[in-house]
Amino acid sequence: MNKIFAIGDIHGCLDKLEELIGKIPADPRKDRLVFLGDYIDRGTQSREVVDYVINLKHTYKNIFYLMGNHELMFLNYLEGIDEELYLANGGRYTLVDYDIAGTDSPQERKKKIPVKHLQFYQSLFPYYETENYLFVHAGLMPGLELLKQKIDDLVWVRREFIDSSDDFGKIVVFGHTRFSRPLIEKNKIGIDTGAVYGAQLTCIELPAKIIYQA
């Protein structure tokens, strides 16, 4: 059985991401690499992180990029939607990275994003599932089957999911909610350990449940 390596919220922390990728013993030809979203915002190297993860496609043959709430907010901001929400959640750092001014129109904002970056943001998956695991940024709304989950649920849900003991059919691997150490429960695994707040960036190897950190 090939291994799966899932990586939590990066938030513009390029140095930690580079260190972490150097630590994980993944076979680029066989193993799967899954990013759980939140590549950008709050940290100072969001644009560089996106460049880095895009370029990993040249090394890893099985790589999957999920949508985080910060990427969803950024896409909305580029359209002129919920601008204050984005700015209140650390978006200014990403705007500086792309040289986007607050006075720019939505059309001007999008012109400043490299085409491959815009395509990256627009192509992010809401979730990724395997036989035994469901990978998602924030979690699931309890009581709703997967196909009825809204994108806002998948990237924003918090306490309803964290506190739930529901059997979701598969083990849910998620980021979004920060823990001091990885949360490993029967029905869920949380690996956002607050890299951008001075803590560690976390990766989990499955099915062995081995933790790697930088």
PyMOL commands that set and color helices and strands:
alter all, ss='L'
color gray80, all
select helices_A, chain A and resi 14-23+46-58+69-78+83-88+92-97+106-111+115-123+146-148+151-156+159-162+195-197
alter helices_A, ss='H'
color red, helices_A
select strands_A, chain A and resi 4-7+32-35+63-65+127-129+133-136+171-178+183-184+188-192+202-206+210-213
alter strands_A, ss='S'
color yellow, strands_A
deselect
rebuild
show_as cartoon
